[in-house]
């Protein structure tokens, strides 16, 4: 009997060390997105990250509790994130955070919202779809199903220049993911109930460790299964993803959404040479921040260099040699791309003269790169004169900005 008790205790402590949920506030929202939600070669370029809400409502979580596929990632809640990791002793846990709601969420449920936690991500996808995995948990299960006061969350996505959002928090048939739509009576295949924690019952932990440790580790009364939010997108176009959650009607009975680490991606992404060039140029920006701006025009990488030229000159100033030497190295190290060099002028002078001058500026850059070992066959030069200004030509400062070159880097269909 004593031997059986010892074995039982050892089994309990073995399970207890691995079945654990913990929450940490160690990371900024920017770090949570760039270092946790995405991963290298995800096919998604993060541009900007903004967060609105209590700093206690967003955190990193690690989840070794049996029965959950999502093991770690980013947690957003309507209450204190750390309170999610606690035994489920009551059906009404929650805390007011003192923050207002979110206009888009209020419009979605046609009701007042409170204690919103909103994570907004500006990004560029490199393929025609994006997705991430998540699950949702709430204290409003099961008592407040169909009571009109369910907490609300949404994954809003839109092009950065669009006004209307699309909500990705839906089942495959288009049903919005809510407490009312996923519970023990409706879409129950996607629902996981949680029982109350009444103390350490070693026999129960052996008989059903999944159920027992869920009650021990999570304070929420119910969850969805792991779900996937996905959207069709246009590659190389800037998008905004708004991940938002809020209380509805009151500021109690908390809920949370758990975003899986590394799951925000473009699943059809295929790494190309042009992406390698972009990532190397991003590293260069640390040394040449005032000389490089990167953007995309469809699938063309546009490198706006702030390499200036003196009035009526096409000679390259020696101050730009270091930058161009680095660019040449990237081109030599990366096959499969071609470089279009576009020269520009200010509006002083005739159109014909400016077109010739802009072409000479482009040729000066090409000749420099050839001397650094870049094959001339991988470069094309163009002159646009004063037809594409980036600043007003009414001042000398504006005209100086317009006297420039731009590099368009294009994925080649041939090996070079």
N, C-alpha and C positions, 0 to 999 in steps of 0.2 A: 504493500500500500504506500509506504514511504517512497519506494523507488518510483512508483507511478506518479506520485505528486511531484517529485523532483523532475521527472521527464516532462510533465505538464508545464511546470514553471519554466524549464529551459526552452520549451517550444514557444511559450508565450513571449519570453524576452527576446528570442530569436526573431519572431515575427514583429515584435514591437519596435525593434531597432530598424527594420527595413520598411515597415508600414508607417510612414510618417509624412505629414504635410507641414511644411514651414514656409513662412512668408517673410521677405526681407525688403526694407526700404533703401537699400544701399545704392540704387541706381537712379539716375535722372531719367525723365521720360525720353530724352534723346538717346541715351544709352540703351534703354529698354527696347527701343525700336531698332536701332542700328546694330546692336550687339546681340540681342536676344530674339526679337521677333523675326528678323531676317538672318540670312546666312550668306557666306561667300558664294558667288556664282548662282545667285537666286534668280537672276533675270529681272530684278527690280532695283532701280537706283533711287535711293532715298535722298530727297532734296532738302526738305524742312520738316521739323517735328514741333508741334505745339500741344500744350496740355492745359485744360481748364478744369478746376475742381480742387478739392482738398488734396494736399500732398500725401495725406494718409489713406487716400482712396485708390492709389495706384502703386503697384509693387511687383516684385519678382517672386514667383512661387516655385517650389520644388515638391513634387507629389509622388511619393512611393506607396501610396495607399493601394491595396489590391483592388482590381476591378475597374481602374481608370487607365485609358490608353494615353491620355495627355499627361505627361510626367513632369513637365516644367514649362515655364513661359511667363507671360505678362497677365496680371490680374487687375481688373478694374471693378470697383464695387461702389455701392451707394452709401456705404458706411466705412468703418475702419477695416482696411485690408487684413491687418493682423488678427482681427476677431474671427475671420473665416476659419482659421486653424484653431479649433476648440471643440470639445465634445458637444454633441447635440443634446443638451439637457432640457431645452425648452423650445416651444414652437413659435416664439415671438421675439427672438433676439433682434436687436438693431439699435442704432444710435443716430440722432440727428447730427449732421455735419455743419449746418448753418450756411450752406451754399444754395444759390438759386438753381432753377432747372435749366433746361435747354429748349430753345424755341422750336427747333425741328422735331424733337421728341414730343413736345407738347402738342404740336400740330399733328403728329402721327397718331396720338391716342385721343386727341380732342379733349384734353384735360390738363390741369395744372401739374407741372413736374417740379421736384425739389432735389437737392443734393446731387446734381449732375456731375459725372466724371466724364470728360470728353477728351479723347486723344485724336488729334488731327495730323495726318501724314500726307505730305506732298511728295509724289513719286513719279518716275517714268518707267513704264514697263517695256521690256525688250522683246516681248512676244504678244500674241493676240488674246491672252487670258491671264488672269491672276486669281490666286486663291489663298486661303489660310484655314486652319482647323481650330476648333474651339468647343467648349461646352459651357452651359449656363446653369447656375444654381440659385435657389431662392428660398427665403424663409416664408414666402407666401404660399408655398405648397403645404398641405393640400387644402387648407382652410379657406383660402381666398380665390379659388378657381371660380371663374364666372361671377365675381363680386364687383367687377368694375373698378378695382383699385390696384390692379397688378402693376408692379414695376415694369418699366419699359427699357429695352435696349435695341440698338440698331447699328448696322454697318452701312453707312451712307457712302456712296461713291459717285463721282461725277468728274467730267473733264474740268480742268481748272477754270476755263472760261465759260462753262455752262452755269445755269441758274438752278436747274432741277437735279435732285439726287435720285439715285436708285438704291433701295434697301436690299442688302445681300443677306440679311438675317432671315432666311426662308428655307423651308424644306424644298425638296426637288420639285414638288408639285405647286410651288408658289405660296404655300401656307406660311404666314409670318410665325417666327419662333417666339411664342409667348407662353406664360403660365396657363392661359385659357386654352391654347391650342395644343399644348403637349402636357399631358398629365395621365393619371391612371385610367381615365375613361376615354380620352381622345388622343389619337396617335401614340398610344401607350408603348409601342415598340421603341420609341425614342425617349422614354421616361424611366428614370431611376429613382425610386423612393428612398428616403433615409429614415431610419428608426431612431428612437430616443436612446441615448446612452444612459444606462442605469447602474454602471459600475463594471468592474472587471470580472466578467464571467468567463473563466478559462475554458469551460466545456463548450460554451457557445463560440468562442474564438477558434476552437479546433473544428467544430461542426460546420461553421460558416464564417470563415475569416473575412471574406469580402464584406459581408453585411456588418459584422462586428466592428471591423476597423474603420469602415465608412462612418459609422455612428461615433466612433471615438475621435476621428480626425477632423470631420467637417461639421460645422454648426448649421449648415443649410438643411432644410427639410426635404428637399428634392432637387433633382438635376435632370438635364437632358443627357443623352448619350453624346459621344463625340460627333460633331457635325462639321460640314465644310461650307464656307462662304466662298462663292466663285462668281466671276464676272467676265464677260467678253470685253476687250479693250482694243484700242488702236495702238500698235507698237510705236514707241518713240514720241508719244504725246503725253503732255503733263496731266496728271490726275490728282484728285484729292480724295483721300479715304478718311472718313470721320467715324470713329468708333466711340459710341456714346451709350451711357446707361444712367438712369435716374429713377428716384422714387416717384410714384404717381399718387396724387391726392393727399399724401401725408409724407412724413420724413422718417417713418419707422419700417420695420420688417425688411431688412436689407436683402439685396441680391448682388450677384457678381457674375462676370463673364471671364472665362479663363482662355487665353489665347496661346496656342501651342508654340513653343520655341522653334524657330527656324522654319515655320510653316508658311510665312508670307512669301510667296514666290510666283514666278511665271512658269508654270509647269512644262510648257512646250519650248522653253528657252534653250537655244543652242548657242554655245559660246563661239563667237566669230573673232577674226583678227581685229576687226574694228573696235570690239569691246576691250581687247587687250591694249590697243592704242589709247583708248579713253582712260582706262585705269592707270596707265603709266603717265598720262598727261595730268590726271588728278594728283598723282604724287608730285609732279613737277610744280603744281600750283603752290605748294608749300614754299618753294623758293622763288617763284615768279608770279605771285598773286596779282601784281598790277599789270601783268602782260598777257594773261590768259583768261578767256571766258569760254566755257564749253556749253554747247546747246545742240539740239538735233533739229534738222529739217527733214521730216520723214525718217529715212534710214541713213541720212548723211550726217556725220559728225562735223559740226561747224566749230572751228577754233578761231575765235576772234582774238587776234593778237593786237596788243596796243604798241606795236612797233611803229614808231613815228618817223616821218620823213620831213626834212626841211622843205620850205617852200621852193617849188620848181626843181627839186632834187630827187634822184632815185638811188643815191648811195646809201648803204646801210651803216648806221652809226655803230661804232665798236661796242657801245653799251649793250647791244642786243646779241652779240656774238655767242655769249654763254647760253642764252635761251635757244638760239638756232642750232647750236652744237648738240644740245640735249634732244631737240626735235629730230635732228638727223640720226642720232643713235636709236631713238625709238623706231624710226622708219627702217633702219637697217636690221634691227632685231625682230621686226614684225613683218612677216610676209602676208600676202593676201589683201593688201590695201593699196590704193592709189591716192595721190595727193593733188588736188586742184589748188593752185595758188592764185588768188584773186586780188589784183591791185586796185586801189581807189585813190581819188584826189579830192581836193576841195573844188569849189565852183569858180575860182578865179581862172580866167583864160577861156579860150574857145573849146568847144566840145571835141573837136578833132585833136587839138593839142593835148587835152586832158586824157583822152583815150590812149594816145601814144605814151604819155608819161606814166599812166597807171600800168600799162603793159610792161614798161621798162622796170618799174618797181617790182612787179611779179617776177620778171626775169632775173633781177638782182638776187632775189631770195633763192630762186631755183639754182643759180650758179653757185651760191654759197653752199647749198645742200649737196650739190654735185661734188664740190671740192671736199666735202666731208664724207663722201663715199656713197651717197644715195644715187641709184641709177636714174639717169634722166628720163628713161622710158616709163618710170613710175610717177612722173609729174607732168601736169598740164598747166600752162600759164594763161591767164585771162586778164584783160583790162576793162574796167567798167567806168572809167572816168569819174565824173561827179554824180552819177545817176543813182547811187545808193548811199546817201549820207546817213550817219548814225548820230549826228549832232547838228544843230543849226549852223549855217554858214555865215550868219550875221556877225559873229564875233571871231577873233583870232583863236580863242580857245576852242571853239567849235570847229573851225577850219582845221586846226591841228589834229583833232580827233579823226576827222574824215580823211586825212592823208595817212593811209594805213594799208595793211594787207590782211586778208583772211585766208584761212586754210580750210578747205572742205575735204574731209577724209572719207573715202568711199570704199565699201567692201568690193574687192575685185572678184570677177568670175573666173579669172585666170590665175594660175600660180605665177608669182613674180618674186 
